[in-house]
């Protein structure tokens, strides 16, 4: 029986080629801290009750530590922008001890409702409500992309809704050129009532 050593020169060269390819094609990571100019995050043991309220759908966004501020709809964070952009406000309520209801309104009319069940659609981690990741996969011709975003929710000292979204986009071109971006976006949405 012939034993082939695992760490041959060819194996080493192949690993080195993969590492070089990843470093050349790129991986971009930015994880900014919570904006220091915003009110402090409120830490509570009952974040599900604390988060109940009405919030503006348009808020301040800090994108991936670029220092660029913009106004953006909360629907881009919570449901990947799959709600019409005319959302004016969001109502979050605790409808059962283990369920949160998100209702989106435009001109006083409900345009979308979602119910999230604890331990199925979200969990609580370090006083944050963490919604399940939104994942999109695209494979077309020579490109494959896997994108995901995970929203984290909490309130600040002014009772605004704070949303932290961890993003990752992984791509593969020609099956051999990997690429990836990872980052964090912060959003602050004013409480309406």
C-alpha positions in Angstrom: 0.0 0.0 0.0 1.4 3.4 -1.0 0.9 6.3 1.4 0.8 9.8 -0.1 1.9 12.5 2.3 -0.7 15.3 2.6 1.8 18.1 2.7 3.6 17.8 -0.5 5.0 20.7 -2.5 2.1 20.5 -4.9 -0.4 20.7 -2.0 1.5 23.7 -0.5 1.6 25.5 -3.8 -2.2 24.9 -4.3 -2.9 26.3 -0.8 -0.6 29.3 -1.5 -2.4 29.9 -4.8 -5.8 29.9 -3.1 -4.6 32.3 -0.4 -3.1 34.7 -2.9 -6.2 34.6 -5.1 -8.4 35.5 -2.1 -6.1 38.3 -1.2 -5.8 39.6 -4.7 -9.5 39.4 -5.6 -10.4 41.0 -2.4 -12.3 40.9 0.8 -13.6 44.1 2.2 -14.5 44.4 5.9 -15.9 47.4 7.7 -17.5 47.3 11.1 -18.1 50.8 12.6 -19.0 51.3 16.2 -22.3 52.8 17.3 -22.2 56.5 16.4 -21.0 58.5 19.4 -23.2 61.5 18.5 -26.4 59.4 18.9 -28.1 58.9 22.3 -26.8 56.0 24.3 -28.3 52.5 23.8 -30.8 51.6 26.5 -30.0 48.3 28.1 -33.0 46.4 29.5 -33.8 42.9 30.3 -37.2 43.1 28.6 -36.2 44.5 25.2 -39.4 43.1 23.6 -41.6 45.3 25.8 -39.2 48.3 25.5 -39.3 48.2 21.7 -43.0 48.5 21.4 -44.1 51.7 19.8 -44.6 53.7 16.6 -41.5 54.7 14.6 -40.9 56.8 11.5 -40.0 54.6 8.5 -37.3 57.1 7.4 -34.2 57.4 9.5 -30.5 58.3 9.7 -28.2 55.7 8.4 -24.4 55.3 8.9 -23.1 53.0 6.1 -20.1 50.8 6.8 -18.0 53.3 8.6 -17.6 55.4 5.5 -18.7 58.5 7.5 -21.5 59.0 4.9 -24.9 59.7 6.3 -28.1 59.2 4.4 -31.8 58.9 4.9 -33.2 55.4 4.3 -36.4 53.4 4.8 -36.5 51.0 7.7 -37.9 48.4 5.3 -34.5 48.2 3.6 -33.1 47.0 7.0 -35.9 44.8 8.2 -37.2 43.1 5.1 -34.7 43.8 2.4 -36.7 46.6 0.9 -39.5 44.3 -0.2 -42.2 46.6 1.1 -43.2 49.6 -1.1 -40.9 52.6 -0.3 -44.0 54.7 0.7 -43.9 53.3 4.2 -44.5 56.3 6.6 -44.4 54.6 10.0 -43.9 51.2 11.6 -45.8 50.0 14.7 -44.1 47.3 16.8 -46.2 45.5 19.4 -45.8 42.5 21.6 -49.0 40.5 20.7 -48.2 37.5 22.8 -45.4 36.7 25.4 -43.4 35.1 22.6 -44.5 37.1 19.5 -43.8 40.6 18.0 -46.0 42.1 15.4 -44.6 44.6 12.8 -47.2 46.7 11.0 -46.1 49.1 8.2 -48.4 52.1 7.4 -48.7 54.6 4.6 -51.3 57.4 4.7 -52.8 55.7 7.7 -53.4 52.5 5.8 -51.6 49.2 6.8 -49.5 48.1 3.8 -47.8 45.1 5.4 -47.9 43.0 8.6 -45.4 40.5 9.9 -45.5 38.4 13.0 -42.2 37.2 14.4 -42.2 34.3 16.9 -39.4 34.1 19.5 -36.9 31.2 18.9 -38.3 30.7 15.4 -38.1 34.1 13.7 -36.0 36.0 16.2 -34.0 35.6 19.5 -32.7 37.9 22.2 -29.0 38.2 22.5 -27.2 40.7 24.8 -30.4 42.8 25.1 -30.8 43.0 21.3 -33.7 41.5 19.3 -32.0 39.6 16.5 -34.2 38.8 13.5 -33.4 35.9 11.3 -31.1 36.7 8.5 -32.5 37.7 5.1 -30.6 35.6 2.5 -30.6 36.0 -1.3 -28.7 33.7 -3.6 -28.1 34.5 -7.3 -26.4 32.2 -9.7 -26.2 33.4 -13.3 -23.8 32.6 -16.1 -20.3 32.9 -14.6 -21.2 34.6 -11.4 -22.6 33.3 -8.1 -23.5 35.6 -5.2 -24.7 34.9 -1.7 -25.9 38.0 0.2 -27.2 38.1 3.7 -28.2 40.7 6.3 -29.0 40.2 9.9 -31.0 43.0 11.7 -30.5 43.7 15.4 -33.0 45.9 17.2 -32.9 47.9 20.4 -34.0 51.4 21.6 -31.8 54.3 22.8 -32.2 56.7 25.7 -34.6 58.9 23.6 -36.8 55.8 22.8 -35.7 55.9 19.1 -35.5 52.5 17.4 -31.8 51.6 16.7 -31.2 49.0 14.0 -27.8 47.4 13.5 -27.5 45.3 10.3 -24.6 43.0 9.7 -24.2 42.4 6.0 -22.2 39.9 4.0 -21.9 39.5 0.3 -19.9 36.6 -1.1 -19.2 36.1 -4.7 -17.6 33.7 -7.0 -16.6 34.6 -10.6 -15.6 31.9 -13.1 -15.8 29.4 -10.1 -12.2 30.4 -9.1 -12.1 34.1 -8.2 -13.7 34.7 -4.8 -14.8 38.1 -3.5 -16.5 39.2 -0.4 -17.7 42.3 1.5 -18.7 42.3 5.2 -19.9 45.2 7.1 -22.2 46.8 9.6 -24.8 49.6 9.0 -26.5 51.6 11.8 -29.9 53.1 11.6 -31.9 55.4 14.0 -35.6 55.8 13.5 -37.5 58.4 15.6 -40.3 57.3 17.9 -43.6 58.8 16.7 -45.8 58.3 19.8 
